[in-house]
Amino acid sequence: MPALWKLAIFFAAYVATGTLCDGLSLIPGVAIIFWPPVGILVGMLLLNDRRTWPWWIIAGGAAELTCNALLWGNPI
């Protein structure tokens, strides 16, 4: 398991990037096709040992749910 502080920083970076990308949408209320937070997840997977991948994917999923709830009001 990776250190909890690393997972927390990853979670915060994912949500912060998602918030920034929401502001970059060309037409308000239209789905975003370009979603850079997924690039952060892929980067974390490539930089870390394969046995820690489930933890990064769980943290990324939680961050994605948080973005959906905060930015678009989707129920968790």
C-alpha positions in Angstrom: 0.0 0.0 0.0 1.3 3.5 -0.9 1.7 6.0 1.9 -1.7 7.7 2.8 -0.2 11.1 2.2 0.7 10.2 -1.3 -2.9 9.0 -2.0 -4.3 12.2 -0.4 -2.1 14.4 -2.6 -3.1 12.4 -5.7 -6.8 12.7 -4.7 -6.4 16.5 -4.2 -4.5 16.9 -7.5 -7.2 14.9 -9.4 -10.1 17.0 -7.9 -8.2 20.3 -8.4 -7.4 19.4 -12.1 -11.1 18.4 -12.6 -12.2 21.7 -11.2 -9.8 23.6 -13.5 -11.0 21.6 -16.5 -14.6 22.3 -15.8 -13.8 26.0 -16.0 -12.2 25.4 -19.4 -15.3 24.0 -21.0 -16.2 25.9 -24.1 -20.0 25.7 -23.7 -21.3 25.7 -20.1 -23.3 22.6 -19.3 -21.9 20.5 -22.2 -19.9 17.4 -21.3 -16.2 17.7 -21.4 -14.4 15.5 -23.9 -10.9 16.3 -22.8 -10.4 15.2 -19.2 -6.8 15.7 -18.0 -7.3 14.2 -14.5 -7.3 10.8 -16.2 -3.8 11.6 -17.4 -2.7 12.1 -13.8 -4.1 8.7 -12.9 -2.2 7.0 -15.8 0.9 8.9 -14.8 0.6 7.6 -11.3 0.1 4.0 -12.5 3.2 4.3 -14.7 5.4 5.8 -11.9 4.5 3.3 -9.2 4.9 -0.5 -8.7 2.2 -2.6 -10.2 1.1 -4.1 -6.9 0.0 -0.7 -5.7 -2.2 0.0 -8.7 -5.5 -1.1 -7.0 -4.9 1.7 -4.4 -4.3 4.3 -7.1 -7.4 3.2 -9.0 -9.6 3.3 -5.9 -8.3 6.8 -5.0 -8.9 7.9 -8.6 -12.4 6.5 -8.6 -13.2 8.3 -5.3 -11.8 11.5 -6.8 -13.9 11.0 -9.9 -17.0 10.5 -7.8 -16.1 13.6 -5.8 -15.7 15.7 -9.0 -19.1 14.4 -10.3 -20.8 15.4 -7.1 -19.1 18.8 -6.7 -19.1 20.0 -10.2 -22.2 18.6 -11.8 -24.4 17.7 -8.8 -24.5 14.0 -9.7 -25.5 11.7 -6.8 -22.8 9.4 -5.5 
